[in-house]
Amino acid sequence: MKIIGLTGGIGSGKSTVSRFLAELGAVILEADKVGHEAFKPDTEPWREVVAAFGRKILTPTGEINREKLGEIVFSNPKLLSRLNQIMHPRMYDMVKSQLEEYRRQGVGVVVLEAALLLEANWTSLADEVWVTVAAESTVLRRLKEKSGLSEPQSLARIRSQMSNEERIKQADVVINTDCRLDELKVKVKELWRRG
């Protein structure tokens, strides 16, 4: 089984590249969805996150309000680091376990889509690291269209992440998504064929 670690900054086109790879036959494992699982009420990570950030981050039904938590951590590097210390080890174990299950099932290619693949030191889980990049102006436009984030909110999230230059240094494959969708699809197909 081949495991592609797909990463990139917010709004860099990871999900689009992931979707194209799924169309070509890859199984997609989204770290974000694993994070949602780890955030379920009354789990150990949920209790730790609530203890660290207070009950103000909870919805009336007791779930973690990711938007509220995001506002807190993306403007404070120390708090973001604290959240990552709680979540990354648990998510790593959950991801590793899921990859082992895919291996047992005989899956050919798995794409581990993880924004923090490099920051969390999960590269050992992947055979290759693919990085998506786009110009900051493109990322800002995408974030405004997709999630209605203001420019200051978007910039806070962008600045809280590793730079494209740092990601590129650790990449086996770099995909510039600053192009038309049909062009991007062709790029992804060529990389897939290359095997």
Secondary structure as a PSIPRED ss2 file (coil, helix, strand):
# PSIPRED VFORMAT (PSIPRED V4.0)

   1 M C   1.000  0.000  0.000
   2 K E   0.000  0.000  1.000
   3 I E   0.000  0.000  1.000
   4 I E   0.000  0.000  1.000
   5 G E   0.000  0.000  1.000
   6 L E   0.000  0.000  1.000
   7 T E   0.000  0.000  1.000
   8 G E   0.000  0.000  1.000
   9 G C   1.000  0.000  0.000
  10 I C   1.000  0.000  0.000
  11 G C   1.000  0.000  0.000
  12 S C   1.000  0.000  0.000
  13 G C   1.000  0.000  0.000
  14 K H   0.000  1.000  0.000
  15 S H   0.000  1.000  0.000
  16 T H   0.000  1.000  0.000
  17 V H   0.000  1.000  0.000
  18 S H   0.000  1.000  0.000
  19 R H   0.000  1.000  0.000
  20 F H   0.000  1.000  0.000
  21 L H   0.000  1.000  0.000
  22 A H   0.000  1.000  0.000
  23 E H   0.000  1.000  0.000
  24 L C   1.000  0.000  0.000
  25 G C   1.000  0.000  0.000
  26 A C   1.000  0.000  0.000
  27 V E   0.000  0.000  1.000
  28 I E   0.000  0.000  1.000
  29 L E   0.000  0.000  1.000
  30 E E   0.000  0.000  1.000
  31 A H   0.000  1.000  0.000
  32 D H   0.000  1.000  0.000
  33 K H   0.000  1.000  0.000
  34 V H   0.000  1.000  0.000
  35 G H   0.000  1.000  0.000
  36 H H   0.000  1.000  0.000
  37 E H   0.000  1.000  0.000
  38 A H   0.000  1.000  0.000
  39 F C   1.000  0.000  0.000
  40 K C   1.000  0.000  0.000
  41 P C   1.000  0.000  0.000
  42 D C   1.000  0.000  0.000
  43 T C   1.000  0.000  0.000
  44 E H   0.000  1.000  0.000
  45 P H   0.000  1.000  0.000
  46 W H   0.000  1.000  0.000
  47 R H   0.000  1.000  0.000
  48 E H   0.000  1.000  0.000
  49 V H   0.000  1.000  0.000
  50 V H   0.000  1.000  0.000
  51 A H   0.000  1.000  0.000
  52 A H   0.000  1.000  0.000
  53 F H   0.000  1.000  0.000
  54 G C   1.000  0.000  0.000
  55 R H   0.000  1.000  0.000
  56 K H   0.000  1.000  0.000
  57 I H   0.000  1.000  0.000
  58 L E   0.000  0.000  1.000
  59 T C   1.000  0.000  0.000
  60 P C   1.000  0.000  0.000
  61 T C   1.000  0.000  0.000
  62 G C   1.000  0.000  0.000
  63 E C   1.000  0.000  0.000
  64 I E   0.000  0.000  1.000
  65 N C   1.000  0.000  0.000
  66 R H   0.000  1.000  0.000
  67 E H   0.000  1.000  0.000
  68 K H   0.000  1.000  0.000
  69 L H   0.000  1.000  0.000
  70 G H   0.000  1.000  0.000
  71 E H   0.000  1.000  0.000
  72 I H   0.000  1.000  0.000
  73 V H   0.000  1.000  0.000
  74 F C   1.000  0.000  0.000
  75 S C   1.000  0.000  0.000
  76 N C   1.000  0.000  0.000
  77 P H   0.000  1.000  0.000
  78 K H   0.000  1.000  0.000
  79 L H   0.000  1.000  0.000
  80 L H   0.000  1.000  0.000
  81 S H   0.000  1.000  0.000
  82 R H   0.000  1.000  0.000
  83 L H   0.000  1.000  0.000
  84 N H   0.000  1.000  0.000
  85 Q H   0.000  1.000  0.000
  86 I H   0.000  1.000  0.000
  87 M H   0.000  1.000  0.000
  88 H H   0.000  1.000  0.000
  89 P H   0.000  1.000  0.000
  90 R H   0.000  1.000  0.000
  91 M H   0.000  1.000  0.000
  92 Y H   0.000  1.000  0.000
  93 D H   0.000  1.000  0.000
  94 M H   0.000  1.000  0.000
  95 V H   0.000  1.000  0.000
  96 K H   0.000  1.000  0.000
  97 S H   0.000  1.000  0.000
  98 Q H   0.000  1.000  0.000
  99 L H   0.000  1.000  0.000
 100 E H   0.000  1.000  0.000
 101 E H   0.000  1.000  0.000
 102 Y H   0.000  1.000  0.000
 103 R H   0.000  1.000  0.000
 104 R H   0.000  1.000  0.000
 105 Q H   0.000  1.000  0.000
 106 G C   1.000  0.000  0.000
 107 V C   1.000  0.000  0.000
 108 G C   1.000  0.000  0.000
 109 V E   0.000  0.000  1.000
 110 V E   0.000  0.000  1.000
 111 V E   0.000  0.000  1.000
 112 L E   0.000  0.000  1.000
 113 E E   0.000  0.000  1.000
 114 A C   1.000  0.000  0.000
 115 A C   1.000  0.000  0.000
 116 L C   1.000  0.000  0.000
 117 L C   1.000  0.000  0.000
 118 L C   1.000  0.000  0.000
 119 E C   1.000  0.000  0.000
 120 A C   1.000  0.000  0.000
 121 N C   1.000  0.000  0.000
 122 W C   1.000  0.000  0.000
 123 T H   0.000  1.000  0.000
 124 S H   0.000  1.000  0.000
 125 L H   0.000  1.000  0.000
 126 A C   1.000  0.000  0.000
 127 D C   1.000  0.000  0.000
 128 E E   0.000  0.000  1.000
 129 V E   0.000  0.000  1.000
 130 W E   0.000  0.000  1.000
 131 V E   0.000  0.000  1.000
 132 T E   0.000  0.000  1.000
 133 V E   0.000  0.000  1.000
 134 A C   1.000  0.000  0.000
 135 A C   1.000  0.000  0.000
 136 E H   0.000  1.000  0.000
 137 S H   0.000  1.000  0.000
 138 T H   0.000  1.000  0.000
 139 V H   0.000  1.000  0.000
 140 L H   0.000  1.000  0.000
 141 R H   0.000  1.000  0.000
 142 R H   0.000  1.000  0.000
 143 L H   0.000  1.000  0.000
 144 K H   0.000  1.000  0.000
 145 E H   0.000  1.000  0.000
 146 K H   0.000  1.000  0.000
 147 S H   0.000  1.000  0.000
 148 G C   1.000  0.000  0.000
 149 L C   1.000  0.000  0.000
 150 S C   1.000  0.000  0.000
 151 E H   0.000  1.000  0.000
 152 P H   0.000  1.000  0.000
 153 Q H   0.000  1.000  0.000
 154 S H   0.000  1.000  0.000
 155 L H   0.000  1.000  0.000
 156 A H   0.000  1.000  0.000
 157 R H   0.000  1.000  0.000
 158 I H   0.000  1.000  0.000
 159 R H   0.000  1.000  0.000
 160 S C   1.000  0.000  0.000
 161 Q C   1.000  0.000  0.000
 162 M C   1.000  0.000  0.000
 163 S C   1.000  0.000  0.000
 164 N H   0.000  1.000  0.000
 165 E H   0.000  1.000  0.000
 166 E H   0.000  1.000  0.000
 167 R H   0.000  1.000  0.000
 168 I H   0.000  1.000  0.000
 169 K H   0.000  1.000  0.000
 170 Q C   1.000  0.000  0.000
 171 A C   1.000  0.000  0.000
 172 D C   1.000  0.000  0.000
 173 V E   0.000  0.000  1.000
 174 V E   0.000  0.000  1.000
 175 I E   0.000  0.000  1.000
 176 N E   0.000  0.000  1.000
 177 T C   1.000  0.000  0.000
 178 D C   1.000  0.000  0.000
 179 C C   1.000  0.000  0.000
 180 R C   1.000  0.000  0.000
 181 L H   0.000  1.000  0.000
 182 D H   0.000  1.000  0.000
 183 E H   0.000  1.000  0.000
 184 L H   0.000  1.000  0.000
 185 K H   0.000  1.000  0.000
 186 V H   0.000  1.000  0.000
 187 K H   0.000  1.000  0.000
 188 V H   0.000  1.000  0.000
 189 K H   0.000  1.000  0.000
 190 E H   0.000  1.000  0.000
 191 L H   0.000  1.000  0.000
 192 W H   0.000  1.000  0.000
 193 R H   0.000  1.000  0.000
 194 R H   0.000  1.000  0.000
 195 G C   1.000  0.000  0.000
